[in-house]
Amino acid sequence: MSILFINGSPNKNGNTKSLAKALLGNKEYIQLDLVDYKIYSYGQNFADDQFDDIVNAMKKASTIVIGSPVYWHSVTGALRNLLDRFYGPVPMGSFKGHKLFFLFQGAGPEPWMLEKGDYTMSRFASLYGLDYMGMATTAKEAKQLASKL
């Protein structure tokens, strides 16, 4: 089983990564930090865009963990760009058989913010064939979710 952790936080070693460590424990995984990639907005086409690099990394992983801090009541802009870019170039159902876990943390998000994040990721999973395993917002929840790895 190969695990890919896509870190949507601009802080490579911050709270989002800590939540990933709580979920993944001592399991081996690859960390991809979106802050290191150029992912342009939907509809833009530039030669140095790296969207395909991320999609290819996702295809190689059997388990994908996506993490983001709560920014302006939602996921970070980098993660939003990644999700938006799937429309069109990535056929629906392309990730059938892959697991998806979502980590969403913040200083004090309100329940409706977490519900919207969970809905976004479950909808993303259903469109692209991923088995959505759930969302964790705390280390305790992440450790409980780890049983589904």
Legacy VTK file of the C-alpha trace (Angstrom):
# vtk DataFile Version 3.0
C-alpha trace
ASCII
DATASET POLYDATA
POINTS 149 float
0.000 0.000 0.000
1.401 3.386 -0.951
0.226 6.501 0.853
0.341 10.049 -0.478
-0.229 12.981 1.870
-1.180 16.150 0.000
-0.559 19.047 2.341
-2.696 22.056 1.412
-1.123 24.221 4.105
1.507 26.836 3.251
3.264 25.662 6.428
4.945 22.373 5.499
5.515 21.322 9.104
2.514 22.884 10.835
-0.681 21.628 12.400
-1.933 19.979 9.210
1.182 17.818 9.048
0.819 17.015 12.754
-2.703 15.788 12.074
-1.360 13.628 9.235
1.184 12.109 11.613
-1.624 11.325 14.062
-3.528 9.549 11.278
-0.600 7.762 9.676
1.443 6.912 12.767
4.595 5.057 11.733
3.342 4.188 8.262
5.564 5.173 5.369
4.150 7.911 3.152
5.111 10.531 0.609
4.333 14.157 1.433
3.482 16.525 -1.368
3.292 20.183 -0.299
1.049 22.199 -2.607
3.017 25.337 -1.728
5.901 23.858 -3.782
3.802 23.435 -6.946
2.429 25.797 -9.552
-1.233 24.989 -9.996
-2.940 27.694 -11.945
-6.612 28.536 -11.753
-9.182 26.639 -13.753
-9.174 27.862 -17.351
-5.578 29.083 -17.364
-2.941 27.325 -19.448
0.732 27.941 -18.729
3.705 25.790 -19.720
5.042 25.578 -16.153
1.774 24.325 -14.634
2.339 21.248 -12.442
-1.202 19.961 -12.067
-0.387 16.793 -14.013
2.506 16.014 -11.658
0.097 15.943 -8.730
-2.507 13.848 -10.555
0.198 11.344 -11.552
1.398 11.096 -7.942
-2.189 10.486 -6.854
-2.608 7.709 -9.439
0.418 5.874 -8.002
-0.946 5.915 -4.446
-3.509 3.458 -3.153
-4.338 5.779 -0.256
-4.551 9.557 -0.542
-4.678 11.828 2.473
-5.584 15.437 1.767
-5.093 17.990 4.504
-5.887 21.664 4.834
-6.200 24.281 7.516
-9.468 26.194 7.618
-8.955 29.454 5.702
-11.839 31.863 5.256
-14.337 29.177 6.273
-13.021 26.640 3.740
-9.914 24.865 2.424
-6.848 26.818 1.354
-6.706 28.428 -2.087
-4.010 25.998 -3.214
-6.214 23.019 -2.411
-9.262 24.677 -3.979
-7.280 25.221 -7.209
-6.279 21.560 -7.231
-9.865 20.393 -6.790
-11.204 22.854 -9.378
-8.660 21.739 -11.952
-9.948 18.156 -11.935
-12.987 19.249 -13.950
-12.309 18.380 -17.564
-8.833 16.845 -17.717
-9.484 14.048 -15.204
-12.252 11.654 -16.247
-14.904 10.823 -13.665
-14.159 7.579 -11.859
-10.402 7.760 -12.585
-9.429 6.875 -9.024
-11.676 3.885 -8.485
-10.258 1.670 -5.765
-8.180 4.399 -4.115
-8.952 5.478 -0.547
-9.333 9.140 0.415
-8.954 10.595 3.909
-9.481 14.275 4.670
-7.799 16.251 7.447
-9.287 19.661 8.191
-8.057 21.660 11.143
-8.256 25.169 12.461
-8.132 27.304 15.572
-11.894 27.378 16.058
-13.952 26.433 13.030
-17.682 26.401 13.450
-19.574 23.150 12.794
-21.029 24.415 9.488
-17.511 25.060 8.151
-16.481 21.489 8.939
-19.692 20.146 7.395
-18.986 22.074 4.166
-15.407 20.757 4.056
-16.555 17.188 4.620
-19.217 17.575 1.932
-16.697 18.999 -0.559
-14.311 16.090 -0.090
-17.007 13.412 -0.110
-18.418 14.897 -3.331
-14.927 15.077 -4.869
-14.402 11.429 -3.906
-17.702 10.311 -5.416
-17.030 12.112 -8.703
-13.607 10.560 -9.191
-14.261 7.079 -7.803
-12.361 7.416 -4.535
-13.532 5.504 -1.458
-14.093 8.332 1.029
-13.001 7.087 4.430
-13.897 10.229 6.367
-12.626 13.440 7.882
-10.611 14.135 11.017
-10.309 17.547 12.662
-8.349 16.590 15.791
-5.541 14.180 16.650
-8.041 12.019 18.557
-10.309 11.772 15.496
-7.298 11.067 13.264
-6.193 8.176 15.476
-9.713 6.722 15.364
-9.841 7.127 11.585
-6.493 5.322 11.286
-8.292 1.998 11.762
-9.608 2.428 8.190
-6.129 2.615 6.674
LINES 1 150
149 0 1 2 3 4 5 6 7 8 9 10 11 12 13 14 15 16 17 18 19 20 21 22 23 24 25 26 27 28 29 30 31 32 33 34 35 36 37 38 39 40 41 42 43 44 45 46 47 48 49 50 51 52 53 54 55 56 57 58 59 60 61 62 63 64 65 66 67 68 69 70 71 72 73 74 75 76 77 78 79 80 81 82 83 84 85 86 87 88 89 90 91 92 93 94 95 96 97 98 99 100 101 102 103 104 105 106 107 108 109 110 111 112 113 114 115 116 117 118 119 120 121 122 123 124 125 126 127 128 129 130 131 132 133 134 135 136 137 138 139 140 141 142 143 144 145 146 147 148
